Amino acid sequence: MTVSRIALANFLALGVALGAACQPAPPATPPAGPPSGGAPSVPTPTRASNPAPTFAVETFNAGKFDLSDQRGKVVVVNFWATWCPPCIAEMPGFDATYRRLKGDGLEIVGLSLDQDGPGVVKSFLAKRPISYPIAMGDSATAARFKIGNGIPYTVFIDRQGNIRDVVTGSLSEAAFERKVKALLAEPA
């Protein structure tokens, strides 16, 4: 086992030990009522200068993916694994949203943290084709994105390359699409 695989195994084991790896979706919170007689407010993501760390990977299904080449697009980076049921459960919704909104400037890349290597991921993709790019992630990339207690771990990056939101745990298709559409609605 290589040093990076050992580090990744320890990193994910810590999340499991803390009871947070492979988290289900967080409970939905009902929207707040309208402010004193007005129309309901719709929260919009706050713009911030929090640059996403760059990385480049060779994907299994779409050639090379380089985050620095994605400026002007909304990018979602999803850390996942084939052994993680919540990760697998959210993928079809991500894929459907990707197919609907790719032409509007959405890009998604799935970074597998499977310790057993690319063969496991290739086998998974043969049974469950995904149209967005999928690649192997590593402990260094996971650390730069500050993965905390588990996966799935999804990072939303705006058109300027800033991290705007992070979700640990699975997302429903509707919640995922709302987050993406809010970022796509912003000017480039």
Stockholm file with secondary structure:
# STOCKHOLM 1.0

chainA/1-188         MTVSRIALANFLALGVALGAACQPAPPATPPAGPPSGGAPSVPTPTRASNPAPTFAVETFNAGKFDLSDQRGKVVVVNFWATWCPPCIAEMPGFDATYRRLKGDGLEIVGLSLDQDGPGVVKSFLAKRPISYPIAMGDSATAARFKIGNGIPYTVFIDRQGNIRDVVTGSLSEAAFERKVKALLAEPA
#=GR chainA/1-188 SS CCHHHHHHHHHHHHHHHTTCSSCCCCCCCCCCCCSTTSCCCCCCCCCCCCBCCCCEEECSSSSEEEGGGGTTSEEEEEEECTTCHHHHHHHHHHHHHHHHHGGGTEEEEEEECCTTCHHHHHHHHHHSCCSSCEEECCHHHHHHTTCCSCSCEEEEECTTSBEEEEEESCCCHHHHHHHHHHHHTSCC
#=GC SS_cons         CCHHHHHHHHHHHHHHHTTCSSCCCCCCCCCCCCSTTSCCCCCCCCCCCCBCCCCEEECSSSSEEEGGGGTTSEEEEEEECTTCHHHHHHHHHHHHHHHHHGGGTEEEEEEECCTTCHHHHHHHHHHSCCSSCEEECCHHHHHHTTCCSCSCEEEEECTTSBEEEEEESCCCHHHHHHHHHHHHTSCC
//
